[in-house]
Amino acid sequence: MAVRTGLPRMIARVHLDLLLSEDGRRTAAELTRRLKVSPASVSMSVNYLVQHGYARRERDPRRRRDAYVVDCEAWYHSIVTGTRQALEAARVAIAAAETVGLDGPVGQRLARGGAFLERVSLDMIESADRWRALLTCDGRKSSPGPRPESR
């Protein structure tokens, strides 16, 4: 299913293995051994997962190595990370519209598309913050993360 949603196959395998682990964490060596893949494949996959908010790195001070963690906040972080990227694209489109001029079809198209994407992105972040507060890991209300500035 993860591959059908756009995740490359190896990244989907690593993500699924993290999700299915009892404590939601694995080291690179554990992932390499369990999935029977190269350390480079695991490294590339976890870098993608961390960059897109699906997982996070945590330093294990006893073993002096990183563990990769998927916790109950991972879905929130992945939504917010992707939405912030879309929000940045929206703001680039709006700036480009102003550069080319709002009186022509290109400027109008960029401005409309940018405004739409900006509004939807801000709504998504607001919704994610609201649901995060309601659906916390331990039943306590959590504090929302930093919010992007609105235009």
C-alpha positions in Angstrom: 0.0 0.0 0.0 2.8 2.4 0.8 4.3 1.9 -2.6 0.9 2.7 -4.2 0.9 6.0 -2.3 4.2 7.0 -3.9 6.9 5.7 -1.5 9.7 4.0 -3.3 9.8 0.2 -2.5 12.9 0.2 -0.3 11.7 3.2 1.7 8.3 1.5 2.2 10.0 -1.7 3.4 12.0 0.2 6.0 9.0 2.3 7.1 6.9 -0.8 7.5 9.5 -2.6 9.5 9.8 0.4 11.9 6.0 0.6 12.2 5.7 -3.1 13.0 8.5 -3.2 15.6 7.2 -3.6 19.1 8.8 -0.3 20.4 8.8 1.5 17.0 12.6 1.7 16.8 15.4 0.0 15.1 19.1 0.7 14.5 20.5 0.7 11.0 22.2 -2.6 11.7 18.9 -4.2 12.8 17.2 -2.9 9.6 20.0 -4.2 7.4 19.9 -7.6 9.0 16.1 -7.9 9.1 15.5 -6.7 5.6 18.6 -8.4 4.1 19.6 -5.3 2.3 22.8 -3.2 2.1 23.6 -0.5 4.8 23.5 2.0 1.9 19.9 1.1 1.1 18.9 1.5 4.8 20.8 4.8 5.1 19.1 6.3 2.0 15.7 5.0 3.2 15.9 6.4 6.8 17.3 9.7 5.5 14.2 10.0 3.3 11.9 9.0 6.2 13.5 11.5 8.6 13.5 14.3 6.0 9.8 13.8 5.3 8.8 13.4 9.0 7.9 9.8 9.0 10.6 8.9 11.5 13.2 10.5 13.6 16.8 9.8 14.7 17.5 9.2 18.3 21.0 8.8 19.7 21.6 5.7 21.8 24.3 6.9 24.3 25.0 3.4 25.5 25.9 2.0 22.1 26.9 5.3 20.5 24.8 4.8 17.4 21.5 6.1 16.1 18.2 4.5 16.4 15.4 5.3 14.0 12.1 5.8 15.6 8.4 5.9 14.5 6.3 7.0 17.4 2.7 8.2 17.8 3.6 11.7 16.6 5.1 10.4 13.3 1.9 10.9 11.3 1.5 14.5 12.6 5.1 15.3 11.7 4.8 13.8 8.2 1.7 15.8 7.4 3.1 19.0 8.7 6.5 18.5 6.9 4.8 17.9 3.6 2.4 20.7 4.1 5.1 23.2 4.9 6.8 22.2 1.7 3.5 22.8 -0.2 3.2 26.1 1.6 6.6 27.2 0.5 5.7 26.3 -3.1 2.5 28.4 -2.8 4.5 31.4 -1.6 6.9 31.0 -4.5 4.0 30.9 -7.0 2.5 34.0 -5.4 5.9 35.8 -5.6 6.3 34.7 -9.2 2.8 36.0 -10.0 3.8 39.4 -8.7 7.1 39.3 -10.7 5.4 38.6 -14.0 2.5 40.8 -13.3 -1.1 40.1 -12.2 -2.6 41.7 -15.4 -1.7 38.8 -17.7 -3.0 35.2 -17.8 0.3 33.7 -16.4 0.4 36.0 -13.4 -3.3 35.4 -12.7 -2.9 31.6 -13.0 0.1 31.6 -10.6 -1.6 33.9 -8.2 -4.8 31.8 -8.1 -2.9 28.6 -7.8 -0.6 30.0 -5.1 -3.5 31.4 -3.1 -5.4 28.1 -3.3 -2.3 26.1 -2.2 -1.5 28.5 0.6 -5.0 28.4 2.0 -5.3 24.6 1.8 -1.9 24.2 3.4 -2.7 26.5 6.3 -6.0 24.7 6.8 -4.1 21.3 6.8 -1.7 22.5 9.4 -4.5 23.9 11.6 -6.4 20.7 11.3 -3.3 18.6 12.1 -2.6 20.7 15.2 -6.3 20.4 16.3 -6.3 16.6 15.9 -2.9 16.2 17.5 -4.2 17.9 20.6 -7.2 15.5 20.7 -5.4 12.3 19.8 -2.2 12.3 21.9 0.0 9.4 22.7 -0.6 9.2 26.4 -4.0 10.8 26.7 -2.6 14.2 27.9 -3.1 17.3 25.8 0.0 18.0 23.7 1.4 21.3 22.7 1.3 22.1 19.0 4.5 22.6 17.2 5.7 25.8 15.6 3.2 27.2 13.1 4.1 28.9 9.8 3.3 32.5 9.4 0.3 33.4 7.4 0.5 36.0 4.6 
